[in-house]
Amino acid sequence: MFQKKLEWYSPKDPTPRVKCQCCEYISLAESGNYLICPVCFWEDEGMGWELDTPSGANHGLTIREGRANFLKFGACEPEMVKHVVSTEQRKLFEYRPDSNAI
């Protein structure tokens, strides 16, 4: 049986220039290609900024729920805390909130 080798997508230029919908840090190289934010571990599927629309890539979590979890736990979900950068390393990313909507 023929099996195709699985390849993960990685942008040619990984420089962060796009804001994560969940934590609102400039932490992604681009939007809509399912990149995972190193600050909060939100998977960016490019679904827009609808706060209460369930995200398929994030197991049905909404941006509003992810933001509340980020404020409480430091990641979009409590189980993802072990995957995010440290609070100290967060300072390497620009925080650019649009609103106080949680």
Summary of the structure (lengths in Angstrom):
residues: 102
radius of gyration: 14.0
end to end distance: 48.8
largest distance: 52.8
contacts: 255
relative contact order: 0.18
helix: 21%
strand: 12%
